[in-house]
Amino acid sequence: MNEGWTYCDRINRNTESLSVLDYYTQRYQHSSRAEWEQRIESGQVLLNGVLATATAVLQAGNQLTYHRPPWQEPEVPLEFAVLHENADLLVIAKPSGLPVLPGGGFLQNTLLWQLQQRYPDSPPIPIHRLGRGTSGLMLLARSPSARASLSQQMRDRQIRKTYRALASGTTMPDRFTITQPIGKIPYPLLGYLYAATPYGPPAHSECCVLRRNENNTLLEVTILTGRPHQIRIHLAASGFPLVGDPLYGVGGVPLSSALADSGSTTHSRPIPGDCGYHLHALQLSFVHPTTGQPVSYTCPAPSALS
């Protein structure tokens, strides 16, 4: 069991006039209305520091606090290799299955929590993220100056990230570019998730075929932008979803079975953090924030991607 967690929300003008129960039901759709009502009635929710009632009407500026009791988190691989470490930055190799940030039932079984335990005085800050099912290189800052420099490099597209991906199908060109915009779309379980949509911010991926197998293709993918789940969405949008991807299908949107509301429990629907796909962050290149020199790191791919 973990230690539980406290979630805080400040009410704004877009959500005032809702009842406490309506607010939680609409904002956090991972739980049913009945579940939220039970939590409120059992004293797990405070409104401005006082036990809340389900029917209390919210006003702008109100503070809601939900005290989630300790829960058993799913087991994940917690060990990660440190490839480079100094006072300014950290380069690690994240295993597939380890979430980077809390969410989706994970709190202590996350990379961020493990970093906080290993570096209690000044935990490294991720400069970018990897999906839970994605393995490979991650870059983290350990000083404010390094964080500012590396974040600016991300904005200026100076950090080069190259991946190995196993995609369904074999008919893609030897080299191809994907520029499908990626943005938020409604999703029954989470409220929204990221997918291919013409209304999203631009995204850019460069793909190169390394090997064609009987039913799938090993690709090298370099991304020039860092949209959430970019490679999964881009390859699916091009008609070649990642082998084993439980969520994104052809078109770069959730599989029809994921969107279907059959009345089953919310936990039966796939979410972006579900594993099963084959994706590995192979190489990472950037300008070292201390020396000003270009540096590059490589993390060998697992056997399915080598």
Secondary structure, DSSP 8 states (H G I E B T S, - for coil): ----EEEEEE--TTTTTSBHHHHHHHH-TTS-HHHHHHHHHTT-EEETTEE--TT-B--TT-EEEEEE------------EEEEE-SSEEEEEE-TT--SSSBTTBSSSSHHHHHHHHSSSS--EESS---TT-EEEEEEE-SHHHHHHHHHHHHTT-SEEEEEEEEE-S-S-SEEEE---EEEEEETTTEEEEEE-TTS----EEEEEEEE-SSEEEEEEEESS--TTHHHHHHHHTT--BTT-SSEETTTEE-HHHH---S--GGGS--TT-----EEEEEEEEE-TTT--EEEEE----GGG-
